[in-house]
């Protein structure tokens, strides 16, 4: 059931959307503030990473290729959130990739994140790492 247009966003939704907004704006310092300092886990097409700082060091270099991020849909269930968005990037050519991101939020921090997307276009960025 989708919330009414005038209903306030839940704390879980606010955290998730603030994180995605910061990434879309290239503000990685602000985005990092939404990740848990303890027990953070990321899973994506290439690997699983424990620890927010290790995740930041490994993946946020890709932020330099981000041109635009547009949220399409948000689903919430308790302290879990699914954000579906399109991310426009510039590698050897400009491309838009649809992404589904699942988050688990505790308090005001993201403790677990998993992304689902066609990652073939990003292979050159992560093969060397």
N, C-alpha and C positions, 0 to 999 in steps of 0.2 A: 504494500500500500504506500503510495507516495504521499509525502506530507503536503499540507495545504500551502499555497503560495505565501501566505502571510505568517505562517508558523516559523518560529526561530529555528535556525539550524542547530542540531545537537552538537555537543562538544566534540564528539568523534568526527562528525562531518566537517566541523570547522578546522580541526587539526589536519585532516587529510587534504582538504581543499587548499588550505594555507601552504602546505608542503608542495603540492603540485603547482600552485601559483608561483611560488618562489622559484621552482625549477624552470618554469616557463619563462620567467623574467631573467633567468641567469643569475639570480641572487642565491648562490650556494651557501653563503654564510648564514643567511636567514633560514634556508631550507634545513641546514644541519641542526638548528635549534629544535626542530620537530622530531628528531630521531633520538631514541633512548640512548643514554650513555652506557647503560648496562643491558646485557642480554638482547641486543639487537641482532636480528637474523634477516638476511636478504637471500631470496632465491630468484634466479632468472634463467634465461635460455642457455647461458654459458656455465654458470657455477652458483654455488651457495657460498655466502660470506658471513662469518660471524664477526660482529663488532662494527659500530657505525663509522669509526674512523677508518677502518680497513675498507669498508664499502665506499666511503667518500674518495679515498685515495685511488681506488680502482676504477670507479665509474664516472666521477664527475668531470674528468677530462673530456668526456663525450659531450658535456654541456656546451662546449665551444662550437659544436656543430648545430645546436638547436636554434631554429629560427622562430618557431611559433608552437604553442601548445594550446589546443582547444578541447575543453572538457565537453563530452557528448552526453554522458549519463552517470549518475551516482546512485548506488544501492547501498543500503545500510541495514545491518542486522546486529543489534547489541553493540559490542565494541569492535565489530568488523565492518569494513567499508570496501566496496568495489568501485573504482573510478575507471570509466572507459573514456579514453581521450585519443585524439589524433596529435601526433607530434611531427612537425615539419622540420626536416634536417637538410643540411648541405654537406655531402661528402664529395664524391667525384661528380655527382649530380644531385639536384634537388629532389627530395622524396618525402611523401607523407606516409607514416606508419600508424595504423590503429593499434592501440595498446590497452590491455585490461590490467589494472593494478589492484591487487588485493592487499589490504592493510589490516593489521590488528593494533588497536590503540589501547594503551593503559595510561590513565591520567591524561596528561597533555602531551604524551610522546608516542611515536610509532615504535613498536617493539618488534614487529614482524612485517615483512613486505615480500610480495611475490609478483613478478611481472610475466605476462603472457603476450607474446607478439612474434611476428615473423622477423627473426634476427639476422637473416642472411645478408642484408645490406650493411650490417654492423660488424661482420666477421673480421674485416681488416683492422678494426680498432682493437679487438680483444684477442686476436690470435697471438700477438707478440707478448701479451701480459701474462 
